[in-house]
Amino acid sequence: MRFVEQLPYETQEEDHVTIAMTDGVKLSARIWRPVLSDREPVPAVVEYIPYRKNDLSSTRDAIHHPYLAGHGYACVRVDLRGTGESEGVLLDEYLEQEQRDTEGVLAWVAEQPWCDGNTGMMGISWGAFAALHAAARQPPSLRAIVVASFTDDRYADDMHYLGGAMLSDNLAEAGTMFAYATCPPDPEVVGGGWRDMWHERLDSARPWVLEWLRHPHRDAYWRHASLSEDYGQLRCPVLASSGWADGYSNAVTRLLANVDVPRKGLIGPWSHKLPHLGEPGPAIGYLQEVVRWWDHWLKGIENGVMDGPMLRTWMQESVPPSTSYEERPGRWVAEPFWPSPQVKEVAHPLRGSAIVTADDDRVVSESDRLRDRVRTVRSPLSVGQFAGKWASYNAPPDLPYDQREEDGGSLVYETDPLSERVEILGSPVLDLEVECSTPVAQVTARISDVAPDGRATRVTYGVLNLTHRNGEEHPEPLEPGRRYLVRLSLNGVAQAFPPGHRIRLSLSTSYWPLVWPAPQPSLLTVHEKDAVLTLPVRPNDEPDGVPEQPFGEPEGCRPPPVTMLTEPEQAWTVSRSLVDYNSSLDIVKDRGLQRYEANGIEVGLRACEKYTSVADDLSSLSGRSAWTMRFRRPGWDVRVETSTVLSSTAGEFTVDATLDGYENGRRVFSRTWNETVPRDMA
């Protein structure tokens, strides 16, 4: 990244500005704005997240907010109610109270003498959700939004459930927010009332995973704040981005296809990162794009920002399997509209162990098409140990590894070596006729790029809880022995398969620990007569539609220094014992103890996840998310420790959680939860 030292406008910063809500709770904001806004009001851009503006998100914030302020905008970074230095408590994600607070913040900002009454919202992940939710409520000052790594469907395409099957990130994200929602405010910012604010958070805390487990199907809980329930609620322009390595790889194209507002989409090879910080690379000059967006929609400048294609995306080239990449080779391609009329849905029948292609010697005859050969699979729990994370953060390395070992416990179909290059752009779809041996079962489908030497790189995947075959609101148990036609959509991707490589489809009945398995082991029978894999093929002769280098170099402002006081640690370890058949995945993300030199606060964050099982015993499954957060200054040392353990039987989930708070080495708060939740076909 190139750090910019000179910007068009001189800026000023206010570290702690309070914004009063209608119920009297005061939210804390950091504001960067041009000096000239004291006499000439400017548009404002709001980011609203729970990740602590005073320390943990301060480095990231200091790259882009001063940059935007230096281009003529007042940037307002607000801590959610109950986080950082904001008063109140945070009880769950995206509640009605949070959205009313967002409206209150926007109204306050629009009324300030340094704001000209025009506002925008931006953010990644929670910040993007907040922007979408605010836009759907159509507050009068909000003119446009910029969102990255988001979803429009909280049930079907978020970290909780995928295809009706529960993701392990349901536990991991709950553990993250259990920790963030119980951290103290900084007494140097809020003063002597910090302890009362902290204990209010501790007293109100509950493991968020309990509520998420109680809603295993689409219901009013998930419909709330899901734009997909009514795309017509979005009335303002949107610039949307994500990455193919992110869990939120589908929402950009879905948003482009369904909203009727000025819109642009951008999808790179990135994990859960803003595009100017994108990993794997190439990162891009995203902030320059954002400035152009705001200049047009907030200042009315005719700069051609809406010219050109609706979607720009990184077409990924073939790579060997690896859990991380510094760069993903590929090229930028563009589509004038989405859905693209250039992308063709090409159906490939599944026959025997083959994916049949148009130039395949194994062309399907009419008599062969009518034959009903069957294949069966009941996967071991070891399938999925190399699956990586639902949403890659690229720290520690968390992408899927070589799929050959996973394929040993799966049904495998593949093409002959390709005679010519194949590029896909969009979401593959799999149609199957299946029967199962249990009332509740799931199927995971993976597409891999298989090199001539046999190495298999996962390209995309999808999951379906088969009780959700007819919809997500009212699951229907399976009748063992009965046949069902099912359709499974895989995650969207842009991927090239070179000549000589094979395209492989792998089917498994479990994908642990990325997906929590079904309650009982199930034998899946696949009837091949109606089995079809449909690929969204982008023709090789279609023009790329963009210059070779359509974006500038990544740039931003130089953040204040951070001093490492202890060494960070990262780990992603898969282990198996052939004595007692214990298997485990251990994940460690430890930032080390850091001192933020801008304000002197010292912060430590250590997060550990552990997923264990014994042989193929589904009653042995366990997941644990444990966090330690430490904050200190001379004479002040506070630590929060949280642990959430999730286990299950065929009939229920069990949550065992602890929360402990320490002040200057002495435990001052402790609480334990031991609760169960019925599984209800989950």
Buried (B, 14 or more C-beta within 10 A) or exposed (E): BEEBEEBEBEBBBEBBBEBEBEEEBBBBBBBBBBEBBEEEBBBBBBBBBBBBBBBBBBBBBBBBBBBBBBBBBBBBBBBBBBBBBBBBBBBBBBBEBBBBBBBBBBBBBBEBEBBBBBBBBBBBBBBBBBBBBBBBBEBEBBBBBBBBBBBBBBBBBBBBBBBBBBBBBBBBBBBBBBBBBBBBBBBBBBEEEBBEBBBBBBEBBBBBBBBBBEBBBBBEBBBBBBBBBEBEBBEBBBBBBBBBBBBBBBBBBBBBBBBEBBBBBBBBBBBBBBBBBBBBBBBBBBBBBBBBBBBBBBBEEEEEBBEEBBBBBBBBBBBEBBBBBEEBBBBBBBBEEBEBEBBEEBEBBBBEEBBBBEEBEBEBEEEBEEEEEEBEBBBBBBBBBBBBBBBBBBBBBBBBBBBBEBBEBBBBBBBBEBEEEBBBBBBBBBBBBBBBBBBBBBBBBBBBBBBEEEBBBBBBBBBBBBBBBEEBEEBBEBEEEEEBEBEBBBBBBBBBBBEEBBBBBBBBBBBBBBBBBBBEBBBBBBBBBBBBBBBBBBEEEBEBBBEEEBBBEBBBBEBEEBEEEEEBEEEBEEEEEEEEBBBBBBBBBBBBBBBBEBBEBBBBBBBBBBBBBBEBEBEBBBBBBBBBBBBBBEEBBBBBBBBBBBBBEEEBBBBBBBBBBBBEEEEBBEEEBEBBBEBBBB
